[in-house]
């Protein structure tokens, strides 16, 4: 079998890791021909002749079969990926934002040009969720997928719970330890989780969901008051990315919302920077995949798996379809809403309030809210209100 | 694409489940043409014309592309599977004993006749461990695989721990609830786990290990005394199937031995009838797969995944090899050994004893034992001695 020749965009920790593994293991049959980076003046642990700042050095080289795209910028990534595909090159990418926002275009292009476009590393690092949804759970009717898919946020929630500390002070510590970005917005507001959820929903249910229609509320408004409530009930708070069908089996809602979880369950025990995904299906019952969702080695592992699958011309079949779809958001669910007393929340969002409590400073309300009402509610965007799913 | 035509051997809960799913979902493109069973007189939830007691009704039918073998008897299963392969039919099997004892023959035959031979359901039911080892962890250097792969035994250990009860009384309860067979030997003595471990080791390390060389000790000799020790240290006892490399990366030992596990770890929390497999690799770090390892639906789910993969002519590539190999069993490990005082155990098995304790009735010793010594030791087979790995 002829060697695969790779062009690498980006030489951060993951890019360098992949370069290292591939050069140390020639038997894999994959060689890195060229690496395109932004700045040539940084010192690199690889021969200088390998590098270029010109994307054309990869995209115009007919020798290169495969583009591995590992840059942060989603716009630049899209440009690179679409050009590569149009030149008949297969692509491996870890850019969840770029993928989630361009499903339809990218799938159409890769079919038209008959190339593979793989992105296991974009969702939960080394946890092989996409491959398993594509290959393993094809005939099993899925009911829901619930996942902890953002390690930074999970680390922060875990520490807030353990140390009884405010979001701000835990964030600072997490940033110092390298578990959170200097601008953590994408993670802690749930954008990153929503991108991953959108990719999961496509492979699990064959539906492409407009990203804005994923109900999303991050963790920045959560207070020690909320964690105290959770602790008293033996619960923990996790940011859960969830897609769920209705009784007829149709995809009903997609959400990234903090959720109370029994601490003695698989998701409840997914702590620190770990990721866990729970697949609920008719036949296999509950299936749980757990591992490191980010970081140099786990991400490299996922990228390498994709590269290696390409030696066998693997491509996603999208067997469940690629239909653009608006989630129905029918029915209602139980939520916990809390806010300080200097703040007034209109109770009418609730169909029915089952519990309310006030400690003189802060109030919580628990009751049933219709998904469709929640979707239009200011609660999702208001930083002074905590919202926690409570089923 | 032309429909796949299946011949089914066995119509127990799994066989019937698969027949049902396939007849309710014609879009899968798979139909059951014939079912061979032992007794025609039992009532079946399917048209009587579907059934036969004659294997030739399937094996001699050139229309049938795929044989799904779901019978208990390993000898009869081998006869069916080898005949089917020789007639150019692909095979899906759930018979771990048959597979583990005939790796070399079956792989050779299926290569020679260019058919697929798949068996995801043979290892941990719905947990997609074989597929992930084959496809996903190909380039990642694996260090060890440790799994709870027998649900009956795990259920029994869990109940012994929870209720402080003897093996005998818990077994009785488990049998009444259908969690243990009337003859539980294969499960509780670790034979079943060793069969599964042998299949795992083949796909993880590319080695075929003579079944007798897997160090094996079941759970029937464990006493409340042993569970008391575990509890005091925050540990639980699990029957762990384990294959482990040495520092040079070569497969060193395969064992199915009870093990003390921190109860706050992924394996420590794999309770009741659940299965969990922990893959330790250089890149992905720790990857954990968890789900139901047996039972009607989980097993059906795995069989259906294999059937569905055959629509795309999937076959195992055995990319890590299929070498017959004798484990080296080098080095030593820490073990806990306990026995009643009317019994004498020769201490010389230990290289070094680190702890010993006697409560007037029973003794435990903890110390380092060489794998090679353990392999030849009567401790493995003696029902009066508890052996627990203690690393």
Contacts between the chains, C-beta under 8 A, distances in Angstrom:
chain1	res1	chain2	res2	distance
A	17	B	283	7.8
A	21	B	139	7.1
A	21	B	283	7.5
A	25	B	139	7.2
A	28	B	139	5.7
A	125	B	284	7.9
A	126	B	283	7.2
A	126	B	284	3.6
A	126	B	285	6.9
A	126	B	287	6.0
A	127	B	287	7.0
A	128	B	132	5.8
A	128	B	136	4.6
A	128	B	287	7.8
A	131	B	132	7.8
A	131	B	135	6.5
A	131	B	136	5.9
A	132	B	128	5.8
A	132	B	131	7.7
A	132	B	132	7.3
A	135	B	131	6.5
A	135	B	135	7.3
A	135	B	305	7.5
A	135	B	309	6.7
A	136	B	128	4.5
A	136	B	131	5.9
A	136	B	305	5.0
A	137	B	301	7.9
A	137	B	305	7.3
A	138	B	305	6.9
A	138	B	308	4.9
A	139	B	21	7.1
A	139	B	25	7.2
A	139	B	28	5.7
A	139	B	304	4.7
A	139	B	305	7.0
A	139	B	307	7.7
A	139	B	308	4.9
A	140	B	301	5.1
A	140	B	304	6.7
A	140	B	305	7.5
A	266	B	290	6.4
A	269	B	269	6.2
A	281	B	301	7.0
A	282	B	297	7.3
A	283	B	17	7.8
A	283	B	21	7.5
A	283	B	126	7.2
A	283	B	297	4.5
A	283	B	298	7.1
A	283	B	300	5.4
A	283	B	301	3.7
A	283	B	304	6.9
A	284	B	125	7.9
A	284	B	126	3.6
A	284	B	291	6.2
A	284	B	292	7.1
A	284	B	297	6.9
A	284	B	298	5.5
A	284	B	301	3.8
A	284	B	302	7.6
A	285	B	126	6.8
A	285	B	291	7.0
A	285	B	292	5.0
A	285	B	297	6.0
A	285	B	298	6.0
A	286	B	291	6.4
A	286	B	292	7.3
A	287	B	126	6.0
A	287	B	127	7.0
A	287	B	128	7.8
A	287	B	289	8.0
A	287	B	290	7.3
A	287	B	291	4.2
A	288	B	288	7.7
A	288	B	289	7.5
A	288	B	290	4.0
A	288	B	291	6.4
A	289	B	287	8.0
A	289	B	288	7.5
A	289	B	289	6.1
A	289	B	290	7.7
A	290	B	266	6.4
A	290	B	287	7.4
A	290	B	288	4.0
A	290	B	289	7.7
A	290	B	290	6.8
A	291	B	284	6.3
A	291	B	285	7.0
A	291	B	286	6.4
A	291	B	287	4.2
A	291	B	288	6.3
A	292	B	284	7.1
A	292	B	285	5.1
A	292	B	286	7.4
A	297	B	282	7.4
A	297	B	283	4.6
A	297	B	284	6.9
A	297	B	285	6.1
A	298	B	283	7.1
A	298	B	284	5.5
A	298	B	285	6.0
A	300	B	283	5.5
A	301	B	137	7.9
A	301	B	140	5.1
A	301	B	281	7.0
A	301	B	283	3.7
A	301	B	284	3.8
A	302	B	284	7.7
A	304	B	139	4.7
A	304	B	140	6.7
A	304	B	283	7.0
A	305	B	135	7.5
A	305	B	136	5.0
A	305	B	137	7.4
A	305	B	138	6.9
A	305	B	139	7.0
A	305	B	140	7.5
A	307	B	139	7.7
A	308	B	138	5.0
A	308	B	139	4.9
A	309	B	135	6.8
A	312	B	317	7.4
A	317	B	312	7.4
